[in-house]
Structures are given as C-alpha cells and as structure tokens.
Amino acid sequence: ISLVLDISGSMQSNSKIENLRNAAKVFVETVIRPETEDLVSLSLVPYSEHVNVGEPIFDELNTNHRHEFSYCLEIPDSEFNNANFNRSLVYDQMQHFQWNYDGRNNDRSTTVCPRASYERITPLSQSNTALKTQINSLVPRAGTSIFLGMKWAAAMLDPSFRSINDGLITAGQVDSKFSGRPKAYDDPETLKTIILMTDGENSTSNRIATEYYNTPSKVVHWSKYNLNYYLYNAVSYSDWYKYSWRKYTPTLGDQLLDSICTAAKEKNVVIWSIGFEVGDHGAAVMQSCASSPSHFFRVEGIELSEAFRAIARQINQLRLTQ
C-alpha cells in the first residue's frame, strides 16, 4: 500500500489537518493488524510542494548531491509516463529555498522541499505505532504538487524499487520480512494499491535560476534568505525576473498527474482517490485518477474518516479473497 497525504498549506483551514490525522490513523489501524503481520507493507508519502524521500532512499539513488538541508529529487516530465523508477538516470537534488509569501519578512519555514523528519517518506512499514506517530506530527506547509506524491507512490510499488528496498533493509530502514518487495505485478498473491488524498489542486512551483544556484556559497545563501524577501530588499525590480523561473503550472501538474495515474492503472495498481473539500475541477482531476468512479470519494469534514475506513475495509476484503 502507498498512502499519499496532502499536507499543503491549505490544510491549515477548517480543522482539515486534524481531520486528516484522525482519518489516516483509522486507515492504518484497519489495514495493519496482528493478523496481517508480515503480509501488509505500507509506505507513507506526505507531500506538499514537493516530496522529501528521506536520506536513506536518497542515498540509494544516483543523484547530483548538492546540500544536506533536505532530500527531494527533481523528476523529468517524461518519467511520469511510466510507473517504474529509472535507475539509469542521475537525478538532480531539489534546490533548498523558499519563494512564497509577499517578501515583507524573511520567513524560511516552508521551503519548497520539506525538511522535517515527519515529512519524509516512510517506506514499506508494518509498524502501526510508528506510522500513527508520524501522522500525528503532520502540519500544513507550502504549495501542492499532487503529481509528485503520486509518482513516488507508484514507484514504490514497482519492482524497479526492489533493489532500493534491499538497500534499505541492509541499512536497517525496512523490516527484513519485506525482502523481495515490491513483488512482480503478476504475482497472484500480491495486491498493490494507492490511496491518494488532496484538499485542493496542483499549484504553481518555481525554481531559482541556475546562475544563482551553481556554487556551494550560493546554495548556502538561499538557506539564509527567502527569495522574495531578498528580491524586495537587495535587487532592483527590473532584475527580479532573472532570479527564478516557473517549473510547474497547475495545467502541467494536472497533465503529469493524469500520466502517472494512467501508467499505474495499466499495471493493474488499484487507485483510490479522495477529494477533501475540493472544488469541481479538483474533484474531476481526482476522479479521473481513480481506478473507477466508485474508487473516488468526495468528502467534507469528518466524512474523511469514513472514506478512509471504507477504503481500508475494501482492501482487507480484497486481501482475504486474493
């Protein structure tokens, strides 16, 4: 199972983060039980404007390693056309900086790549306690990139992730009982499923121009200054455009999400999606991602817990009849 949870800044309103914490814990308690020991593995994927894979996974990959602040990877758009993880690629490490807010203060608490330990991916776990502890710690932050959460969710179910998982087992990050996972897609005893939740839509995401992020000193510079604050206070307005560029728009985000959802469904991964207090556009995008219209839930408030509980029960029933 890949459980993909939206912790973007909009989750701050209307008690949404509290409802999410309660609902996600209900899900974990329902699918990870004493009778499922060594059978069910769950990867927790919190996402906001990016996904912090955590240092252990990061170290198993080929990367352009540029700093130690956080561990997000930039994934080429073409990689959203398939569910696997391309081990032949060298992935760029996500820049460490914050660009949002109006520039009136030097806030750097919600960098594009999340930094806190509780914001990192937890791979292939069967620890009810550890997962619920992490869920309890989640707080809203930054923008929304649903497609990045979904890409990692799919990749961690793909057999191409097996060598990474083996390295995580050796490093003591994953239970040795899960050696050999992810299983092949056609394994008759295996069910692969994703639960994808959001409270909104894909948003804009910017990056610093290469010339201002191409030396160690420049990398450190952006750990000290919010981009917009720096521009307002140290750069002529006519030169602001030189400092950043737009990597993702909402439209591109929707396209990439559609691509990765399609790729996962073509591998017979079961996708449940939840639109939590979303608008009509967000609901349409999430319903399109789901395996079928009946695999999509559009809910508000405490209905979120009922949606997670219903999905967990369905998964348990499928597991028993697999």
C-alpha positions as CSV (number, residue, x, y, z in Angstrom):
1,I,0.0,0.0,0.0
2,S,1.1,3.6,-0.7
3,L,-0.8,6.1,1.4
4,V,-0.4,9.6,-0.1
5,L,-1.3,12.5,2.1
6,D,-1.7,16.2,1.2
7,I,0.0,18.4,3.9
8,S,-0.1,21.6,1.8
9,G,-0.8,25.0,3.4
10,S,-4.5,25.0,2.7
11,M,-4.9,22.0,5.1
12,Q,-4.5,24.7,7.9
13,S,-8.1,25.9,7.5
14,N,-11.4,24.5,8.7
15,S,-9.7,21.8,11.0
16,K,-8.7,19.9,7.9
17,I,-5.3,18.7,9.2
18,E,-6.9,17.4,12.4
19,N,-9.5,15.5,10.3
20,L,-6.7,14.1,8.2
21,R,-4.7,12.9,11.1
22,N,-7.7,11.1,12.6
23,A,-8.7,9.6,9.3
24,A,-5.3,8.4,8.3
25,K,-4.8,6.8,11.7
26,V,-8.1,5.0,11.3
27,F,-6.8,3.7,8.0
28,V,-3.6,2.4,9.4
29,E,-5.3,0.7,12.4
30,T,-7.7,-1.0,10.0
31,V,-5.2,-2.4,7.5
32,I,-2.3,-3.1,9.8
33,R,-3.5,-5.6,12.4
34,P,-1.9,-8.6,14.3
35,E,-3.3,-11.0,11.8
36,T,-1.6,-9.1,8.9
37,E,1.9,-9.3,10.4
38,D,4.5,-9.7,7.6
39,L,1.7,-9.6,5.0
40,V,0.8,-5.9,4.6
41,S,3.5,-3.2,4.0
42,L,2.5,0.4,3.9
43,S,4.6,3.3,2.5
44,L,3.5,6.7,3.9
45,V,4.1,9.5,1.3
46,P,3.4,13.0,2.7
47,Y,3.5,15.7,0.0
48,S,3.1,19.4,-0.3
49,E,5.0,21.4,-3.0
50,H,7.5,18.5,-3.2
51,V,8.2,15.1,-1.7
52,N,11.1,14.6,0.7
53,V,12.2,11.0,0.1
54,G,14.5,11.0,3.1
55,E,18.2,10.5,3.3
56,P,18.2,6.6,3.2
57,I,16.3,6.4,-0.1
58,F,18.2,9.4,-1.5
59,D,21.5,7.6,-0.8
60,E,20.4,4.5,-2.7
61,L,19.9,6.6,-5.9
62,N,22.2,8.3,-8.4
63,T,22.0,12.0,-7.6
64,N,23.6,15.3,-8.1
65,H,24.1,15.8,-4.4
66,R,24.4,19.5,-3.6
67,H,23.5,20.0,0.0
68,E,22.3,18.4,3.2
69,F,19.3,20.5,4.0
70,S,16.7,18.2,2.6
71,Y,16.2,15.3,0.3
72,C,13.9,16.0,-2.6
73,L,14.6,14.9,-6.2
74,E,13.6,16.6,-9.5
75,I,11.9,14.1,-11.7
76,P,11.9,14.7,-15.5
77,D,8.4,15.1,-17.0
78,S,8.9,12.1,-19.2
79,E,9.2,9.8,-16.2
80,F,5.6,10.4,-15.3
81,N,4.7,8.2,-18.3
82,N,5.7,5.1,-16.5
83,A,5.2,3.6,-13.0
84,N,8.8,2.4,-12.6
85,F,11.8,4.1,-11.1
86,N,14.5,4.7,-13.7
87,R,17.7,3.6,-12.0
88,S,19.8,4.7,-15.0
89,L,19.1,8.3,-14.5
90,V,21.1,10.8,-12.4
91,Y,18.5,12.8,-10.6
92,D,19.1,16.5,-9.6
93,Q,18.6,17.3,-6.0
94,M,15.9,19.8,-5.4
95,Q,17.1,23.3,-4.5
96,H,16.8,24.4,-0.9
97,F,14.9,27.6,-0.8
98,Q,11.6,29.3,-0.1
99,W,10.0,31.6,-2.7
100,N,6.4,32.1,-1.4
101,Y,4.9,35.0,0.7
102,D,5.0,38.7,-0.1
103,G,8.6,39.5,0.6
104,R,7.9,41.5,3.7
105,N,9.6,39.1,6.0
106,N,12.5,36.6,5.8
107,D,10.4,33.5,6.5
108,R,12.1,30.3,5.5
109,S,9.9,27.8,7.4
110,T,8.2,26.3,4.4
111,T,10.9,25.7,1.9
112,V,9.9,24.0,-1.4
113,C,11.4,20.7,-0.2
114,P,10.1,19.7,3.2
115,R,12.8,19.2,5.8
116,A,11.3,17.7,9.0
117,S,11.7,14.0,9.7
118,Y,8.0,13.6,9.9
119,E,7.5,15.0,6.4
120,R,9.7,12.3,4.8
121,I,8.6,9.2,3.1
122,T,8.4,6.1,5.3
123,P,8.9,3.1,3.1
124,L,7.4,-0.4,3.5
125,S,6.4,-0.3,7.1
126,Q,4.2,-2.5,9.2
127,S,4.6,-0.6,12.4
128,N,1.2,0.7,13.4
129,T,2.7,2.8,16.2
130,A,5.4,4.4,14.1
131,L,3.1,5.3,11.3
132,K,0.5,6.8,13.6
133,T,3.2,8.8,15.4
134,Q,4.3,10.3,12.1
135,I,0.7,11.0,11.0
136,N,0.1,12.8,14.4
137,S,3.1,15.1,13.6
138,L,2.0,16.3,10.2
139,V,1.4,20.0,9.8
140,P,0.3,22.1,6.8
141,R,3.0,23.8,4.7
142,A,3.7,25.3,1.2
143,G,2.0,24.5,-2.1
144,T,0.5,21.4,-3.7
145,S,2.1,19.0,-6.2
146,I,-0.2,16.0,-6.2
147,F,1.6,14.5,-9.2
148,L,4.8,14.2,-7.3
149,G,3.2,12.4,-4.4
150,M,1.5,10.1,-6.9
151,K,4.8,9.4,-8.8
152,W,6.5,8.3,-5.6
153,A,3.5,6.2,-4.6
154,A,3.6,4.3,-7.9
155,A,7.3,4.0,-8.0
156,M,7.4,2.4,-4.5
157,L,5.1,-0.4,-5.7
158,D,7.0,-1.1,-8.9
159,P,9.5,-4.0,-9.0
160,S,12.2,-1.5,-10.0
161,F,12.2,-0.3,-6.4
162,R,13.2,-3.7,-5.2
163,S,16.9,-3.0,-5.3
164,I,16.4,0.2,-3.4
165,N,14.3,-1.7,-0.8
166,D,17.1,-4.3,-0.4
167,G,19.5,-1.5,0.4
168,L,17.1,0.0,2.9
169,I,16.8,-3.4,4.6
170,T,20.6,-3.7,4.8
171,A,20.6,-0.2,6.3
172,G,18.0,-1.2,8.9
173,Q,15.4,1.1,7.5
174,V,12.9,-1.6,6.4
175,D,11.9,-4.8,8.1
176,S,13.8,-7.8,6.6
177,K,10.4,-9.6,6.3
178,F,9.8,-7.4,3.3
179,S,12.8,-8.6,1.4
180,G,11.9,-9.2,-2.3
181,R,9.3,-6.5,-2.4
182,P,7.9,-4.9,-4.4
183,K,6.7,-8.2,-5.9
184,A,6.1,-8.6,-9.7
185,Y,2.9,-7.1,-11.0
186,D,1.6,-10.6,-12.0
187,D,2.3,-12.2,-8.6
188,P,-1.0,-13.9,-7.8
189,E,-0.6,-13.4,-4.1
190,T,0.0,-9.7,-4.3
191,L,-2.3,-6.7,-4.3
192,K,-0.8,-3.3,-5.0
193,T,-2.9,-0.2,-4.1
194,I,-2.6,3.5,-3.7
195,I,-4.7,5.9,-1.7
196,L,-4.3,9.4,-3.0
197,M,-5.7,12.3,-0.9
198,T,-5.8,16.0,-1.5
199,D,-7.8,19.0,-0.4
200,G,-7.1,21.1,-3.5
201,E,-5.4,21.2,-6.8
202,N,-2.0,21.3,-8.3
203,S,-0.4,24.7,-7.8
204,T,2.5,26.8,-9.3
205,S,6.1,25.9,-8.3
206,N,9.2,28.0,-9.1
207,R,12.9,27.4,-9.1
208,I,15.9,29.6,-8.7
209,A,17.8,30.4,-11.9
210,T,20.8,28.2,-12.4
211,E,23.3,31.1,-12.3
212,Y,22.2,31.9,-8.8
213,Y,22.4,28.3,-7.5
214,N,25.5,27.0,-9.1
215,T,28.1,27.2,-6.3
216,P,28.1,26.0,-2.6
217,S,28.1,29.6,-1.4
218,K,25.0,30.4,-3.4
219,V,23.3,27.3,-2.1
220,V,24.0,28.4,1.5
221,H,22.9,31.9,0.6
222,W,19.3,30.7,-0.1
223,S,19.2,28.9,3.3
224,K,19.6,32.4,4.8
225,Y,17.2,34.4,2.6
226,N,13.6,33.9,1.4
227,L,13.8,34.6,-2.3
228,N,11.0,37.2,-2.4
229,Y,12.4,38.9,0.7
230,Y,15.9,39.1,-0.9
231,L,14.5,40.5,-4.1
232,Y,12.5,43.2,-2.4
233,N,15.4,44.3,-0.3
234,A,18.5,43.7,-2.3
235,V,17.7,43.6,-6.0
236,S,16.4,46.2,-8.5
237,Y,12.9,45.5,-9.5
238,S,13.9,45.4,-13.2
239,D,16.2,42.5,-12.4
240,W,13.8,40.3,-10.4
241,Y,12.9,38.2,-13.5
242,K,16.5,36.9,-13.7
243,Y,16.4,35.1,-10.4
244,S,13.7,32.5,-10.9
245,W,11.7,30.5,-13.4
246,R,8.4,28.6,-13.3
247,K,8.9,24.9,-13.3
248,Y,5.3,23.7,-12.8
249,T,1.9,25.3,-13.6
250,P,-1.4,23.9,-12.4
251,T,-2.1,22.8,-16.0
252,L,1.2,20.9,-16.3
253,G,0.6,19.4,-12.9
254,D,-2.7,18.0,-14.0
255,Q,-1.2,16.6,-17.1
256,L,1.6,14.9,-15.2
257,L,-0.9,13.5,-12.7
258,D,-3.0,12.1,-15.4
259,S,0.1,10.4,-17.0
260,I,1.3,8.7,-13.8
261,C,-2.2,7.6,-12.8
262,T,-2.7,6.1,-16.2
263,A,0.7,4.3,-16.1
264,A,-0.1,2.8,-12.6
265,K,-3.6,1.7,-13.7
266,E,-2.1,0.0,-16.8
267,K,0.0,-2.1,-14.3
268,N,-3.3,-3.0,-12.5
269,V,-2.5,-1.0,-9.4
270,V,-5.7,-0.2,-7.6
271,I,-6.0,3.6,-7.1
272,W,-8.4,5.1,-4.6
273,S,-8.6,8.8,-4.6
274,I,-10.1,11.2,-2.1
275,G,-11.1,14.8,-2.8
276,F,-11.4,16.5,0.6
277,E,-13.4,19.7,0.4
278,V,-12.2,20.2,-3.2
279,G,-13.8,22.4,-5.9
280,D,-15.3,20.9,-9.0
281,H,-12.1,21.0,-11.0
282,G,-10.1,19.3,-8.3
283,A,-12.8,16.6,-7.9
284,A,-12.8,15.9,-11.7
285,V,-9.0,15.5,-11.7
286,M,-9.0,13.2,-8.7
287,Q,-11.9,11.1,-10.1
288,S,-10.1,10.7,-13.4
289,C,-7.1,9.3,-11.4
290,A,-9.1,6.7,-9.6
291,S,-9.4,3.1,-10.9
292,S,-13.2,3.7,-11.4
293,P,-15.8,6.3,-10.4
294,S,-16.6,4.1,-7.4
295,H,-12.9,4.3,-6.3
296,F,-13.3,8.1,-5.8
297,F,-14.6,9.8,-2.7
298,R,-15.6,13.5,-2.5
299,V,-16.0,14.3,1.2
300,E,-16.1,17.1,3.8
301,G,-15.2,17.4,7.4
302,I,-15.4,14.2,9.5
303,E,-16.6,12.3,6.4
304,L,-12.9,11.9,5.6
305,S,-12.6,9.3,8.3
306,E,-15.5,7.3,6.9
307,A,-13.9,7.4,3.4
308,F,-10.6,6.1,4.8
309,R,-12.4,3.4,6.8
310,A,-14.4,2.3,3.8
311,I,-11.3,2.0,1.6
312,A,-9.4,0.1,4.3
313,R,-12.3,-2.4,4.7
314,Q,-12.4,-2.9,0.9
315,I,-8.6,-3.5,0.9
316,N,-9.0,-6.1,3.7
317,Q,-11.7,-7.8,1.8
318,L,-9.7,-7.9,-1.4
319,R,-6.7,-9.3,0.6
320,L,-8.9,-12.1,2.0
321,T,-10.2,-13.1,-1.4
322,Q,-6.9,-12.5,-3.3
